[in-house]
Amino acid sequence: MAAPELITQEAVQEARPVKQAAGRSVRLSPGRGILRGLFRRRQSLRVLCYHGVIADELAGEPWVPDYFVTETQFREQMQTIQSFAEIVRLADIYRNDQTPNDTRTPRIAVTFDDVPACAFTHARPILKELGIPATFFVATGLLSSNRPAPAEMVHLLRLYPDIRQDAASPALNEVCRKPSTHKSLTIQTLQRILARVDRRLLSQAPREAIESLRLLSWSQLHTLVDEGHEVGGHTVDHAILSRQTEATREQQVARCLSDIQNQLGVDPVGFAYPNGGPGDFSQTDTTHLRAAGFKYAVTTIAGFCSAASSQFELPRVCIGMGHTPTRFMLEVSGLLDRRRRRQQGWN
């Protein structure tokens, strides 16, 4: 009989830098058996967070955010997690207040925030082919607008300053000068600033950028639901909740849920906090989510979901362009979580 898979010192060492004779340092990734052991040790659920999935040939374009992945990356990553874990929908776990440690089987959930059109084009066929369910968190007021999410609009305006030249304002220039500035604004203020250049951006930015970055439509969401995927809330306007007034925070949650109910005929279970980092949400928002009818909410704090995790502050790990196969395995294993939390300012 085969020996049980254990987390040994050698396994941990495998994920640490290894000195080479030439003086270089190489980081080895944990194998699938070690990943199974890490998951069983924690009796946990791992939630992955994606945004866009683009065609391979567009990977080098300056407008592609670093938190997107290529089609090839996504396929390889899905095949990797499918090889050692059960892929689950978060709604199936949290709809009835279950806890995620009721099985020793490694479990992973795949989620998408914002959901640009390129994810529908390039991720959906892979999910369908491999039989993997996913959860798509959408900002309902931005769907069918043919516009990118606010962060991508700011990114495009920084890349192509000529677009904003004739309509520039001190506020717009400040937003473009410091990319994170827009995250500190109320949604009403940000909308007013971007409205000055909205049409120019959509007409003058590269076509492939707009077609890839624009958010998907309700019709496309219907297709995802019909194919067995979960749709969750992400506010109405991608509003970072802690930056809004009390009334706006409540409205962004309640209307988001009712939009999904009315448009798709389903009761959404899950919610993703826009940005999802330190200071982006609070207990106030948890109260609003419960009152609206949501059952769980995900953050961007790196970690595993366990019975000890608050259902309205579930950890996730974000995957982006820089995740080589080795780094992806390390990320999924949880061996980078402490560093990620420190980088994010969680502790």
PEHUVEN-V608931 format. One record per residue. RES is the residue in one small letter. BURIAL is + if it has 9 or more other C-alpha atoms within 8 Angstrom, else -. D_LAST is the distance of its C-alpha to the last C-alpha in Angstrom with 1 decimal. Layout:
res:burial:d_last
RES:BURIAL:D_LAST
RES:BURIAL:D_LAST
//
This chain:
res:burial:d_last
m:-:43.5
a:-:40.4
a:-:37.8
p:-:34.7
e:-:31.6
l:-:29.1
i:+:25.9
t:-:27.4
q:-:26.2
e:-:28.3
a:+:26.4
v:+:23.0
q:-:24.8
e:+:26.1
a:+:22.7
r:-:22.2
p:+:24.0
v:-:27.7
k:-:29.8
q:-:33.0
a:-:36.4
a:-:36.2
g:-:33.0
r:-:30.9
s:-:27.8
v:-:27.6
r:+:24.9
l:+:26.5
s:+:25.3
p:+:25.6
g:-:28.9
r:-:29.5
g:-:30.3
i:+:27.0
l:+:25.2
r:+:27.3
g:+:26.4
l:+:22.6
f:+:23.0
r:+:25.4
r:-:23.3
r:-:20.6
q:+:23.4
s:+:21.4
l:+:21.6
r:+:20.0
v:+:20.1
l:+:20.7
c:+:20.5
y:+:23.3
h:+:24.9
g:+:28.2
v:+:30.4
i:+:33.0
a:+:36.2
d:-:35.9
e:-:38.1
l:-:35.9
a:+:32.8
g:-:33.6
e:-:34.3
p:-:32.3
w:-:31.6
v:+:29.9
p:-:26.1
d:-:24.0
y:+:22.4
f:+:25.9
v:+:27.5
t:+:31.2
e:+:33.6
t:-:34.0
q:+:30.3
f:+:30.0
r:+:33.1
e:+:32.0
q:+:28.5
m:-:30.2
q:+:32.7
t:-:30.1
i:+:28.2
q:+:31.6
s:-:32.8
f:+:30.6
a:+:29.1
e:+:30.4
i:+:29.5
v:+:29.1
r:+:28.8
l:+:26.1
a:+:28.8
d:-:30.7
i:+:28.0
y:+:26.7
r:+:30.0
n:-:31.3
d:-:28.1
q:-:28.1
t:+:25.2
p:+:24.2
n:+:25.0
d:-:28.7
t:-:29.6
r:-:29.0
t:+:29.6
p:+:26.8
r:+:26.1
i:+:24.6
a:+:24.7
v:+:25.3
t:+:24.4
f:+:25.2
d:+:23.9
d:+:26.5
v:+:29.1
p:+:31.1
a:+:34.7
c:+:34.1
a:+:32.1
f:+:35.1
t:-:37.4
h:+:35.7
a:+:33.3
r:+:35.5
p:+:38.4
i:+:36.2
l:+:34.7
k:+:38.2
e:-:39.7
l:-:37.2
g:-:37.1
i:+:33.4
p:+:32.3
a:+:29.5
t:+:27.9
f:+:28.3
f:+:26.3
v:+:28.5
a:+:28.7
t:+:32.1
g:-:33.5
l:+:33.0
l:+:34.9
s:+:38.4
s:-:37.8
n:+:38.2
r:+:35.2
p:+:31.9
a:+:28.6
p:-:27.7
a:-:25.2
e:+:28.0
m:+:30.6
v:+:28.7
h:+:28.3
l:+:32.1
l:+:33.0
r:+:31.2
l:-:33.0
y:+:36.4
p:-:36.8
d:-:40.5
i:+:39.7
r:+:38.4
q:-:40.8
d:-:43.4
a:-:41.1
a:+:38.4
s:-:37.1
p:-:34.7
a:-:32.1
l:+:32.5
n:+:32.5
e:+:29.2
v:+:27.6
c:+:29.0
r:-:28.1
k:-:24.4
p:+:23.5
s:-:20.4
t:+:22.6
h:+:23.9
k:-:20.6
s:-:20.8
l:+:24.4
t:+:26.0
i:+:27.7
q:-:31.1
t:-:30.5
l:+:29.2
q:-:32.2
r:-:34.6
i:+:33.4
l:+:33.6
a:-:36.9
r:-:38.6
v:+:38.3
d:-:37.9
r:-:41.3
r:+:41.6
l:+:38.4
l:+:39.7
s:-:43.0
q:-:42.2
a:+:39.1
p:-:39.9
r:-:41.3
e:-:39.3
a:+:36.1
i:+:36.9
e:+:38.3
s:+:35.2
l:+:32.6
r:+:34.3
l:+:33.1
l:+:35.3
s:+:37.9
w:+:38.5
s:-:41.2
q:+:38.9
l:+:36.5
h:+:39.6
t:-:40.2
l:+:36.8
v:+:37.2
d:-:40.7
e:-:39.3
g:-:37.0
h:+:33.7
e:+:31.4
v:+:30.9
g:+:28.0
g:+:27.1
h:+:24.9
t:+:26.4
v:+:29.7
d:+:28.9
h:+:25.4
a:+:24.2
i:+:20.6
l:+:20.9
s:+:19.0
r:+:21.2
q:+:24.4
t:-:26.6
e:-:26.7
a:-:29.9
t:-:28.7
r:+:25.6
e:+:28.0
q:+:30.6
q:+:28.3
v:+:27.4
a:+:30.9
r:+:32.9
c:+:30.8
l:+:31.7
s:-:35.3
d:+:35.7
i:+:34.8
q:+:37.1
n:-:39.9
q:-:39.7
l:+:39.0
g:-:40.3
v:-:37.3
d:-:34.9
p:+:31.3
v:+:28.9
g:+:25.6
f:+:23.6
a:+:20.9
y:+:18.9
p:+:19.9
n:-:17.1
g:+:14.8
g:+:11.6
p:-:9.4
g:-:12.3
d:+:14.9
f:+:16.1
s:-:16.3
q:-:18.3
t:-:21.3
d:+:21.2
t:+:20.9
t:-:24.1
h:+:25.8
l:+:25.1
r:+:26.6
a:-:29.5
a:+:30.3
g:-:30.4
f:+:27.4
k:+:26.4
y:+:22.9
a:+:20.3
v:+:18.0
t:+:14.8
t:+:13.4
i:+:10.3
a:+:11.4
g:+:12.7
f:+:16.0
c:+:17.7
s:+:19.1
a:-:21.0
a:-:18.0
s:-:16.4
s:-:17.3
q:+:20.0
f:+:18.8
e:+:15.2
l:+:16.1
p:+:14.0
r:+:15.7
v:+:15.8
c:+:17.5
i:+:20.6
g:+:22.3
m:+:25.2
g:-:23.5
h:+:23.3
t:-:26.3
p:-:27.5
t:+:25.7
r:+:22.3
f:+:22.8
m:+:23.6
l:+:20.5
e:+:18.4
v:+:20.3
s:+:20.0
g:+:16.2
l:+:16.3
l:+:14.1
d:+:11.4
r:-:8.9
r:-:9.8
r:+:9.9
r:+:6.4
r:+:5.6
q:-:8.7
q:+:8.2
g:-:5.5
w:+:3.8
n:-:0.0
//
